[in-house]
């Protein structure tokens, strides 16, 4: 009898996962059946969480990801409550007072626009079923700020222990959480100075935000929780950045500045997300990128705000063969070695000649090298001096310089990278 009881207990424990973040159910069906358990035994699921790690949830019965896709605002699930429409409304009220409710002013706020969108899509927003009702709801919300301040109650974390008003769930591969219930409570707490809040963590498997999903779907990362180029999003803060990028950009800009080049056209071959395209565009260049990975390019359009005209989704050889335009500045990062190793549809020499043909003033290039663990055999000869000579022998550039070395050899790539950046130019 005791043996049977222990076996049943063991089977029950197998359905639970105990982590530093709390407890969740491995089985979706079991999770559905016991969804009410956290409300009955909240102490097991309560956790103090920084408000900056609590990200915007969905609306009505829709998750943040579902709502983001319906509205087209795919970055909403990556937005902390500290930057939410709710907080913006309270800050505007604190600054303007009742004048916030003068005709036309409230309608211009992100809070009103979000509520109106919810009414349009789902028929209501916290009881408001008509845009006219939003004014009343917003005023009631702002009045709560006055009430809390008059009561001197700024620590909301102490008021919700017995009956948690805020429910969240974990976001995968991060220390962030999606808000399921309690955006208004959290906004009030933040505006009054609270930086941590006691939340009930729903016992369900972690979810991916839209941008996380797009990243793990991209060709290079192939499901790994890492970003190929830097992206500023709370739920990606703990993901390793494979390429730092800023080190190479600094070397590029120094070379250009020394020659008084501050404008012109720029092409990034196999641009991935488009970090270099975005940065060069920000510096005033006519920047353009090309890559065959739709998921990666979509990440950049979302993360960096790149216009669809700033890059093209196509195979690189197809693009280069068209020779539609000559670009003053071209970058070609971590591409050449794929041709050297015979993985592409033309030789490395043919590829670099195609790149040469679309380059006007300078080509910035790096490639896999022999010192890297994954290329010790396949690129045995390809050290810096060999690459420099190879570039001179196979292109029409009059100058090939080594500008420096990247700093990408960090965990988990300590034995990789440290590649040299070459500047191949047609200097007179």
Secondary structure as UniProt FT lines:
FT   HELIX           2..14
FT   STRAND          16..19
FT   TURN            20..21
FT   STRAND          22..25
FT   HELIX           28..33
FT   TURN            34..36
FT   HELIX           37..40
FT   HELIX           42..44
FT   STRAND          46..50
FT   HELIX           51..53
FT   STRAND          54..55
FT   TURN            60..61
FT   HELIX           64..71
FT   TURN            74..75
FT   HELIX           76..78
FT   HELIX           81..83
FT   HELIX           85..96
FT   HELIX           97..101
FT   TURN            103..105
FT   HELIX           106..108
FT   HELIX           110..122
FT   TURN            126..127
FT   HELIX           131..151
FT   HELIX           156..158
FT   STRAND          167..171
FT   TURN            172..173
FT   STRAND          177..181
FT   HELIX           183..191
FT   TURN            192..193
FT   STRAND          196..201
FT   HELIX           210..217
FT   TURN            219..223
FT   STRAND          226..227
FT   HELIX           234..236
FT   TURN            237..238
FT   STRAND          240..241
FT   HELIX           246..258
FT   TURN            259..260
FT   STRAND          265..269
FT   TURN            272..273
FT   HELIX           275..282
FT   TURN            283..284
FT   STRAND          286..291
FT   HELIX           294..303
FT   HELIX           308..310
FT   STRAND          311..313
FT   HELIX           316..322
FT   STRAND          327..333
FT   HELIX           336..340
FT   TURN            341..342
FT   HELIX           348..358
FT   STRAND          359..366
FT   TURN            370..371
FT   HELIX           373..375
FT   TURN            376..381
FT   HELIX           384..394
FT   STRAND          399..405
FT   TURN            411..412
FT   TURN            414..415
FT   STRAND          420..425
//
